[in-house]
Amino acid sequence: MPTPLGERVREQRRKRGLTLEGLAERVGSSKSYMWEIENKEVVRPSAEKLAMIATALKTTVEYLLGDESEKAEENAKDTAFFRKYKSMTEPQKEQLRRILDALDDD
């Protein structure tokens, strides 16, 4: 029987159209380890591994660990957005700022 963590990982993985193998590659783990996280009753991944899984799934560790509020999912989306924003080049950031400014003019 999977844990809430396993259920959330599977849910987010499927939502993103990833296979177990695809998620494992992004996280730097084996497919069998990812299967265990999704399906075993007792799995205790390290904080570092949880952070890598959350990043690969564009969510947060808090959400994966079972914060069931809608706010948690919103925060996870915001965190994923800011993580992606931080990795953008300066011209990309500027373009995004202009888009947001244009949307704000309404």
C-alpha positions as CSV (number, residue, x, y, z in Angstrom):
1,M,0.0,0.0,0.0
2,P,1.5,3.3,-1.0
3,T,2.1,6.2,1.4
4,P,0.6,9.6,0.9
5,L,4.0,10.6,-0.5
6,G,3.9,7.8,-3.0
7,E,0.4,8.7,-4.1
8,R,1.3,12.4,-4.6
9,V,4.5,11.5,-6.5
10,R,2.5,9.2,-8.8
11,E,-0.3,11.8,-9.2
12,Q,2.2,14.5,-10.1
13,R,4.3,12.2,-12.4
14,R,1.2,11.2,-14.4
15,K,-0.1,14.8,-14.5
16,R,3.2,15.8,-16.1
17,G,3.1,12.8,-18.5
18,L,6.3,11.2,-17.1
19,T,7.0,7.5,-16.9
20,L,8.8,6.1,-13.9
21,E,11.9,5.9,-16.0
22,G,11.6,9.5,-17.1
23,L,11.2,10.7,-13.5
24,A,14.1,8.5,-12.4
25,E,16.3,10.1,-15.1
26,R,15.4,13.6,-14.0
27,V,16.1,12.8,-10.3
28,G,19.2,10.7,-10.9
29,S,17.8,7.5,-9.4
30,S,16.8,4.1,-10.7
31,K,13.4,3.3,-12.0
32,S,13.1,0.6,-9.3
33,Y,13.8,3.2,-6.5
34,M,11.1,5.5,-7.9
35,W,8.7,2.5,-8.1
36,E,9.4,1.9,-4.4
37,I,8.7,5.5,-3.5
38,E,5.3,5.3,-5.3
39,N,4.3,1.8,-4.1
40,K,6.0,0.7,-0.9
41,E,4.5,1.2,2.5
42,V,7.6,2.4,4.2
43,V,10.0,4.6,2.2
44,R,12.2,7.3,3.7
45,P,13.9,9.2,0.9
46,S,16.5,11.8,2.0
47,A,15.7,15.5,2.1
48,E,18.0,16.0,-0.9
49,K,16.2,13.3,-2.9
50,L,12.8,14.7,-2.0
51,A,13.9,18.1,-3.1
52,M,15.1,16.6,-6.4
53,I,11.8,14.8,-6.9
54,A,9.8,18.0,-6.1
55,T,11.9,20.0,-8.6
56,A,11.4,17.3,-11.3
57,L,7.7,17.3,-10.7
58,K,7.5,21.2,-10.5
59,T,6.0,21.1,-7.0
60,T,7.2,21.5,-3.5
61,V,8.4,19.0,-0.8
62,E,5.6,20.2,1.5
63,Y,3.0,19.3,-1.1
64,L,4.5,15.9,-1.7
65,L,4.6,15.2,2.0
66,G,0.9,15.7,2.4
67,D,-0.2,19.3,2.9
68,E,-3.6,18.8,1.5
69,S,-4.8,22.4,1.3
70,E,-5.5,24.1,-2.0
71,K,-3.1,26.7,-0.8
72,A,-0.3,24.1,-0.8
73,E,-0.8,23.3,-4.4
74,E,-1.0,27.0,-5.3
75,N,2.3,27.6,-3.4
76,A,3.8,24.6,-5.2
77,K,2.9,26.2,-8.6
78,D,4.3,29.5,-7.5
79,T,7.5,27.9,-6.2
80,A,7.9,26.1,-9.5
81,F,7.3,29.3,-11.4
82,F,10.0,31.2,-9.4
83,R,12.4,28.3,-9.8
84,K,12.0,28.5,-13.5
85,Y,12.2,32.3,-13.5
86,K,15.5,32.2,-11.6
87,S,17.1,30.0,-14.3
88,M,16.1,32.3,-17.1
89,T,18.5,34.6,-18.9
90,E,18.2,38.3,-18.3
91,P,16.6,38.9,-21.8
92,Q,14.0,36.2,-21.0
93,K,13.3,37.8,-17.7
94,E,12.9,41.2,-19.3
95,Q,10.5,39.7,-21.9
96,L,8.4,38.1,-19.2
97,R,8.3,41.4,-17.3
98,R,7.0,43.2,-20.4
99,I,4.3,40.5,-20.8
100,L,3.2,40.9,-17.2
101,D,3.2,44.7,-17.6
102,A,1.0,44.4,-20.6
103,L,-1.4,42.1,-18.8
104,D,-1.5,44.5,-15.9
105,D,-2.7,47.4,-18.1
106,D,-6.2,45.9,-18.4
